[in-house]
């Protein structure tokens, strides 16, 4: 039995809403004691945190690992190493691979590869419809039995409402979580940026923020009909928030997330057509960004994710309109989100509620908490350590980060999964 005692650390406890100085004891991979003072057991390895912060490991919903099909962009090995270096102890993978993860055989292959190669926990999502084509729902029950924790067609919106209604009703009967991308697909087709003066000046194809509002309104109506358990993957506009608030007030089983890029960047970051800032949905106005931060603070938005989307150099070195969407985010997630802490917008417990506690609870995972009996999935970090990001030092195979060359604050010192170190610079 291995025993590990962290002393002199600020314990970020999202359930209690505290970040007080104290100690935490890990016994055989499980948290067994925490508080202002914890006795040192005989034979325990003692780690003096020197006043740094110890928090639950990040649970990142919506990570794209490009196995099978595009292993040159990202593998489970490199994604796992990037996650460990970023304090992410659980990655929840997307099914938008080649081929799509829409049957138990492909899901089992992915699960096996993850167990072999990744040093962190990997839990997979599966497609809601076959090949994410929106025509025929997948075998949700069989996929659930094979380990799928949620069902999503990712950024492919199911336009056939009859198919979506059947899928939601079936998911409801199995208590399965469905994750949807709120967007009106015809309006948003081909869009590279958000509508407005800046988009017009740049001459880029744009989509109105209202397309997201229209998408969320439609899905909420179907949820009222079916009663399914639903998570909106990326709420990025202020216009969508009132509908989300009403859905929650009306008792629908609804949660919502947003991406770290939409919380810390805005439409002006596109600047001179910099394709590393091309993400989906596109970056929004500063007013939208501020509304998202307020919604997180108030609990209207529940989850922050990186939406790690690796793209190789060739797919980004194109004109902005033609370049692939997406940015890597596993390794930059923590320093990027700490911008909201340093700006005074959100507290440490509020951030970790959205990054660890809420996503774990939504997926029915035991992790994401600092509590006795919880798995010792932990991140030890220095929130004040400054550095300039060099994208070529990232552990991901793809280097498409919008934070390249930017001055960031917050370094991961060590990451633990079930009490075992998977990354450390101590």
Beta strands, then each sheet from edge to edge (+ up, - down):
strand 1: 3-13
strand 2: 18-27
strand 3: 30-35
strand 4: 45-48
strand 5: 53-56
strand 6: 58-63
strand 7: 88-93
strand 8: 121-124
strand 9: 151-152
strand 10: 177-180
strand 11: 193-194
strand 12: 206-207
strand 13: 229-232
strand 14: 254-259
strand 15: 303-305
strand 16: 378-388
strand 17: 407-417
strand 18: 420-424
sheet 1: 3+ 2- 1+ 4+
sheet 2: 3+ 2- 1+ 5+ 16- 17+ 18-
sheet 3: 6+ 7+ 8+
sheet 4: 9+ 10+ 13+ 14+ 15+
sheet 5: 11+ 12+
end
